[in-house]
Amino acid sequence: MHYLWLFIAIVSETLGTTALQASQQFTRLWPSVSVVIFYLISFYFMALALKVMPVGIVYAIWSGLGIVCIAGIGYVIFGQKLDFPAVMGLMMIIAGILVIHLFSNTTTH
């Protein structure tokens, strides 16, 4: 169940950051309101995951997957370019998360 909570936290954080870009520096009302709502949802569900998982692991997965998702959204929706070093860095983030998930004994799987 804690991975579901973490997944909801990641999706909410990604939506909040997407709304942050769409808010145009908080000059548009509804995207700005969405930022606050999505971040509140994200932190709530991250807190639920923290009941079971260590903070370092939760934050590594939450921030890492959030970075990868936002980079993809920036590329697809906002037309932001990713060069080869950026793509390689994102792949290393995914590899790091896989190492934590597959080989670490600090949390239950």
Backbone as ProteinMPNN parsed JSONL, in Angstrom:
{"seq_chain_A": "MHYLWLFIAIVSETLGTTALQASQQFTRLWPSVSVVIFYLISFYFMALALKVMPVGIVYAIWSGLGIVCIAGIGYVIFGQKLDFPAVMGLMMIIAGILVIHLFSNTTTH", "coords_chain_A": {"N_chain_A": [[0.817, -1.195, 0.0], [2.027, 1.204, 0.666], [3.61, 1.85, -1.521], [1.688, 2.544, -3.382], [0.696, 4.887, -2.218], [3.015, 6.416, -2.421], [3.249, 6.516, -5.208], [0.938, 8.012, -5.861], [1.669, 10.384, -4.628], [3.881, 11.096, -6.218], [2.705, 11.421, -8.768], [0.947, 13.525, -8.178], [2.758, 15.535, -7.444], [4.068, 15.868, -9.86], [1.968, 16.796, -11.478], [1.472, 19.167, -10.091], [3.867, 20.584, -10.522], [3.782, 20.813, -13.28], [1.534, 22.449, -13.485], [2.649, 24.654, -12.262], [4.456, 25.59, -14.187], [2.566, 26.211, -16.143], [1.241, 28.251, -14.863], [2.533, 30.574, -15.346], [4.486, 32.045, -13.738], [2.814, 32.43, -11.495], [0.831, 34.152, -12.466], [-1.506, 33.449, -13.603], [-4.668, 32.498, -12.562], [-6.113, 29.874, -12.142], [-4.234, 27.787, -12.829], [-2.364, 28.464, -10.861], [-3.786, 28.018, -8.462], [-4.113, 25.291, -8.781], [-1.472, 24.404, -8.476], [-1.018, 24.67, -5.688], [-2.998, 22.94, -4.653], [-2.3, 20.424, -5.807], [0.295, 20.084, -4.745], [-0.292, 19.961, -1.999], [-1.787, 17.575, -1.929], [0.22, 15.847, -2.79], [2.183, 16.036, -0.716], [0.675, 15.079, 1.425], [0.183, 12.365, 0.717], [2.813, 11.532, 0.511], [3.559, 11.719, 3.156], [2.019, 9.642, 4.206], [3.321, 7.443, 3.044], [5.723, 7.695, 4.364], [5.197, 6.641, 6.842], [5.866, 4.015, 6.72], [8.151, 3.692, 5.171], [11.659, 4.638, 4.987], [12.706, 8.07, 5.266], [14.756, 9.005, 3.542], [14.748, 7.176, 1.429], [12.114, 7.396, 0.472], [12.137, 10.093, -0.322], [14.156, 10.069, -2.253], [13.061, 8.425, -4.264], [10.639, 9.783, -4.799], [11.5, 12.386, -5.57], [13.304, 11.748, -7.642], [11.782, 10.256, -9.591], [9.895, 12.198, -10.045], [11.454, 14.214, -11.242], [12.194, 12.921, -13.641], [9.653, 12.48, -14.804], [8.707, 15.146, -15.069], [10.63, 16.178, -16.798], [10.009, 14.721, -19.095], [7.359, 15.627, -19.538], [7.863, 18.338, -19.916], [9.262, 18.18, -22.296], [7.341, 17.011, -24.071], [4.898, 18.521, -23.77], [5.565, 21.256, -23.336], [7.506, 21.732, -25.188], [10.226, 21.741, -24.567], [13.645, 21.176, -24.989], [15.75, 18.268, -24.777], [19.046, 17.451, -24.409], [21.669, 15.087, -25.262], [23.39, 14.623, -22.917], [21.524, 15.341, -20.902], [19.501, 13.42, -21.236], [20.985, 11.12, -20.663], [21.613, 11.63, -17.977], [19.04, 11.552, -16.859], [18.466, 8.881, -17.329], [20.321, 7.735, -15.596], [19.251, 8.518, -13.163], [16.888, 6.989, -13.149], [18.088, 4.456, -13.145], [19.318, 4.532, -10.622], [17.07, 4.594, -8.937], [15.993, 2.107, -9.55], [18.034, 0.449, -8.539], [17.799, 0.999, -5.793], [15.182, 0.034, -5.352], [15.307, -2.679, -6.201], [17.504, -3.865, -4.888], [17.933, -2.866, -2.305], [17.566, -3.319, 1.193], [16.324, -1.655, 2.917], [13.663, -1.029, 2.921], [10.377, -2.469, 2.741], [9.258, -4.544, 0.064]], "CA_chain_A": [[0.0, 0.0, 0.0], [2.876, 2.391, 0.748], [4.049, 2.214, -2.87], [0.565, 3.239, -4.004], [0.718, 6.241, -1.674], [4.159, 7.103, -3.015], [2.899, 6.755, -6.603], [-0.004, 9.133, -5.875], [2.469, 11.566, -4.291], [4.697, 11.442, -7.387], [1.806, 11.939, -9.811], [0.46, 14.834, -7.728], [3.877, 16.473, -7.532], [4.293, 16.117, -11.284], [0.883, 17.673, -11.916], [1.695, 20.477, -9.477], [4.971, 21.256, -11.205], [3.256, 21.164, -14.604], [0.684, 23.628, -13.272], [3.547, 25.764, -11.946], [4.897, 26.116, -15.481], [1.396, 26.781, -16.814], [0.77, 29.436, -14.143], [3.322, 31.717, -15.817], [4.984, 32.738, -12.547], [1.646, 32.727, -10.658], [0.032, 35.243, -13.022], [-2.779, 32.872, -14.046], [-5.323, 32.056, -11.322], [-6.427, 28.458, -11.954], [-3.014, 26.983, -12.699], [-1.748, 28.778, -9.561], [-4.564, 27.279, -7.456], [-3.785, 23.873, -8.99], [-0.155, 24.155, -7.879], [-1.187, 24.496, -4.242], [-3.8, 21.732, -4.397], [-1.537, 19.223, -6.135], [1.38, 19.903, -3.785], [-0.882, 19.489, -0.742], [-2.075, 16.147, -2.114], [1.493, 15.141, -2.868], [2.807, 15.931, 0.605], [-0.152, 14.22, 2.261], [0.439, 10.965, 0.406], [4.195, 11.227, 0.862], [3.545, 11.495, 4.599], [1.521, 8.283, 4.439], [4.403, 6.517, 2.697], [6.768, 7.818, 5.387], [4.855, 5.823, 8.003], [6.41, 2.675, 6.524], [9.436, 3.731, 4.473], [12.595, 5.659, 5.477], [12.578, 9.351, 4.591], [15.732, 9.119, 2.457], [14.3, 6.345, 0.31], [10.905, 8.029, -0.059], [12.486, 11.33, -1.004], [14.929, 9.728, -3.453], [12.141, 7.926, -5.287], [9.696, 10.865, -5.104], [12.147, 13.453, -6.337], [13.884, 11.193, -8.859], [10.748, 10.001, -10.589], [9.304, 13.497, -10.379], [12.355, 14.858, -12.2], [12.073, 12.231, -14.92], [8.32, 12.761, -15.351], [8.631, 16.547, -15.465], [11.451, 16.351, -18.001], [9.204, 14.199, -20.201], [6.242, 16.545, -19.767], [8.444, 19.547, -20.5], [9.589, 17.869, -23.689], [6.141, 16.732, -24.867], [3.862, 19.556, -23.698], [6.088, 22.615, -23.407], [8.485, 21.838, -26.27], [11.57, 21.956, -24.045], [14.56, 20.198, -25.581], [16.658, 17.504, -23.925], [20.206, 16.996, -25.161], [22.155, 13.752, -24.896], [23.759, 14.536, -21.498], [20.315, 15.385, -20.067], [18.862, 12.103, -21.328], [21.835, 10.179, -19.918], [21.403, 11.913, -16.557], [17.721, 11.023, -16.485], [18.586, 7.422, -17.294], [21.045, 7.391, -14.363], [18.288, 8.654, -12.067], [16.053, 5.783, -13.192], [18.932, 3.338, -12.704], [19.472, 4.646, -9.177], [15.815, 4.187, -8.308], [15.905, 0.647, -9.693], [18.97, -0.158, -7.578], [17.164, 1.088, -4.473], [14.017, -0.844, -5.286], [15.619, -4.094, -6.411], [18.584, -4.422, -4.075], [18.012, -2.327, -0.95], [16.754, -3.955, 2.227], [15.865, -0.632, 3.868], [12.2, -0.927, 2.898], [9.708, -3.671, 2.248], [8.873, -4.456, -1.361]], "C_chain_A": [[0.864, 1.264, 0.0], [3.431, 2.797, -0.616], [2.921, 2.898, -3.64], [0.513, 4.687, -3.52], [1.853, 7.05, -2.292], [3.884, 7.43, -4.488], [1.944, 7.943, -6.725], [0.739, 10.435, -5.57], [3.299, 12.029, -5.487], [3.835, 12.043, -8.493], [1.311, 13.333, -9.434], [1.554, 15.891, -7.814], [4.148, 16.846, -8.978], [3.215, 17.032, -11.847], [1.042, 19.079, -11.353], [2.808, 21.257, -10.165], [4.572, 21.639, -12.631], [2.374, 22.404, -14.508], [1.535, 24.854, -12.947], [4.072, 26.404, -13.224], [3.74, 26.82, -16.189], [0.896, 28.063, -16.136], [1.466, 30.718, -14.592], [3.704, 32.628, -14.654], [3.837, 33.258, -11.674], [0.85, 33.935, -11.157], [-1.312, 34.756, -13.555], [-3.415, 32.164, -12.858], [-5.447, 30.541, -11.2], [-5.202, 27.545, -11.978], [-2.308, 27.228, -11.353], [-2.454, 28.043, -8.426], [-4.241, 25.783, -7.556], [-2.443, 23.507, -8.383], [-0.308, 23.824, -6.403], [-1.923, 23.201, -3.935], [-2.978, 20.472, -4.656], [-0.366, 19.004, -5.177], [0.86, 19.457, -2.413], [-1.196, 17.994, -0.821], [-0.782, 15.351, -2.098], [2.129, 14.952, -1.487], [1.987, 15.064, 1.557], [0.17, 12.743, 1.997], [1.898, 10.583, 0.649], [4.287, 10.964, 2.366], [3.014, 10.109, 4.944], [2.592, 7.245, 4.134], [5.498, 6.538, 3.757], [6.444, 7.051, 6.669], [5.539, 4.46, 7.94], [7.838, 2.703, 5.989], [10.339, 4.812, 5.061], [12.518, 6.929, 4.623], [13.546, 9.484, 3.411], [15.316, 8.347, 1.225], [13.072, 6.964, -0.344], [11.277, 9.263, -0.876], [13.284, 11.06, -2.276], [14.013, 9.278, -4.584], [11.194, 9.036, -5.743], [10.345, 11.929, -5.984], [12.711, 12.929, -7.654], [12.848, 10.94, -9.941], [10.016, 11.279, -10.983], [10.141, 14.241, -11.409], [12.196, 14.242, -13.587], [10.724, 12.534, -15.579], [8.22, 14.198, -15.85], [9.485, 16.816, -16.698], [10.695, 15.851, -19.231], [8.043, 15.111, -20.552], [6.745, 17.841, -20.399], [8.764, 19.358, -21.965], [8.332, 17.764, -24.551], [5.189, 17.925, -24.911], [4.417, 20.957, -23.943], [7.169, 22.8, -24.472], [9.9, 22.115, -25.806], [12.475, 20.828, -24.526], [15.409, 19.52, -24.51], [17.835, 17.054, -24.787], [20.678, 15.648, -24.617], [22.602, 13.663, -23.43], [22.548, 14.563, -20.558], [19.621, 14.032, -20.06], [19.666, 11.07, -20.555], [21.671, 10.383, -18.406], [20.074, 11.383, -16.057], [17.747, 9.506, -16.414], [19.334, 6.966, -16.032], [20.137, 7.53, -13.142], [17.397, 7.419, -12.005], [16.839, 4.569, -12.718], [19.116, 3.361, -11.188], [18.223, 4.211, -8.427], [15.636, 2.68, -8.407], [16.835, -0.069, -8.729], [18.37, -0.142, -6.178], [16.042, 0.068, -4.357], [14.385, -2.324, -5.343], [16.6, -4.682, -5.405], [18.639, -3.932, -2.632], [17.096, -3.089, -0.007], [16.198, -2.94, 3.231], [14.364, -0.443, 3.882], [11.613, -2.242, 2.378], [9.281, -3.483, 0.816], [7.565, -5.164, -1.575]], "O_chain_A": [[0.488, 2.276, -0.592], [3.696, 3.978, -0.841], [3.191, 3.758, -4.478], [0.311, 5.605, -4.315], [1.679, 8.218, -2.641], [4.249, 8.507, -4.96], [2.124, 8.791, -7.599], [0.466, 11.466, -6.184], [3.406, 13.229, -5.738], [4.198, 13.06, -9.085], [1.262, 14.223, -10.283], [1.292, 17.024, -8.218], [4.425, 18.005, -9.286], [3.517, 17.946, -12.613], [0.782, 20.064, -12.043], [2.689, 22.466, -10.364], [4.988, 22.685, -13.129], [2.457, 23.301, -15.348], [1.177, 25.972, -13.318], [4.126, 27.629, -13.329], [3.916, 27.895, -16.763], [0.206, 28.867, -16.763], [1.032, 31.818, -14.252], [3.315, 33.794, -14.587], [3.885, 34.384, -11.177], [0.259, 34.66, -10.357], [-2.165, 35.566, -13.918], [-2.779, 31.327, -12.217], [-4.933, 29.968, -10.24], [-5.148, 26.597, -11.195], [-1.726, 26.308, -10.778], [-1.802, 27.506, -7.53], [-4.111, 25.098, -6.541], [-2.288, 22.417, -7.833], [0.214, 22.816, -5.927], [-1.513, 22.447, -3.053], [-2.958, 19.559, -3.831], [-0.061, 17.863, -4.829], [1.51, 18.658, -1.739], [-0.905, 17.242, 0.109], [-0.702, 14.299, -1.464], [2.557, 13.853, -1.135], [2.555, 14.382, 2.41], [0.4, 11.972, 2.929], [2.188, 9.428, 0.961], [5.022, 10.074, 2.794], [3.507, 9.47, 5.873], [2.754, 6.277, 4.878], [6.129, 5.514, 4.019], [7.33, 6.834, 7.497], [5.768, 3.824, 8.969], [8.644, 1.833, 6.32], [9.839, 5.808, 5.583], [12.294, 6.866, 3.415], [13.17, 10.032, 2.375], [15.508, 8.811, 0.101], [12.994, 7.05, -1.569], [10.786, 9.45, -1.989], [13.103, 11.756, -3.275], [14.175, 9.703, -5.728], [10.973, 9.209, -6.941], [9.796, 12.318, -7.015], [12.606, 13.603, -8.679], [13.022, 11.365, -11.083], [9.572, 11.421, -12.122], [9.6, 14.831, -12.344], [12.078, 14.955, -14.584], [10.666, 12.813, -16.776], [7.703, 14.44, -16.94], [9.094, 17.608, -17.556], [10.736, 16.483, -20.287], [7.768, 15.347, -21.729], [6.117, 18.376, -21.313], [8.565, 20.26, -22.779], [8.262, 18.354, -25.629], [4.721, 18.298, -25.987], [3.817, 21.751, -24.668], [7.691, 23.902, -24.639], [10.701, 22.665, -26.563], [12.1, 19.657, -24.47], [15.74, 20.113, -23.483], [17.646, 16.357, -25.784], [20.142, 15.142, -23.631], [22.227, 12.708, -22.75], [22.547, 13.883, -19.531], [19.201, 13.548, -19.009], [19.091, 10.23, -19.864], [21.6, 9.413, -17.651], [19.99, 10.829, -14.961], [17.12, 8.912, -15.537], [19.011, 5.922, -15.466], [20.241, 6.75, -12.196], [17.175, 6.866, -10.928], [16.314, 3.743, -11.971], [19.072, 2.313, -10.544], [18.311, 3.537, -7.401], [15.178, 2.044, -7.458], [16.46, -1.093, -8.158], [18.424, -1.141, -5.461], [15.966, -0.673, -3.378], [13.824, -3.131, -4.603], [16.534, -5.873, -5.101], [19.332, -4.533, -1.812], [15.981, -3.459, -0.374], [15.663, -3.322, 4.272], [13.837, 0.235, 4.763], [12.272, -3.008, 1.675], [8.971, -2.366, 0.401], [7.063, -5.209, -2.698]]}, "name": "protein", "num_of_chains": 1, "seq": "MHYLWLFIAIVSETLGTTALQASQQFTRLWPSVSVVIFYLISFYFMALALKVMPVGIVYAIWSGLGIVCIAGIGYVIFGQKLDFPAVMGLMMIIAGILVIHLFSNTTTH"}
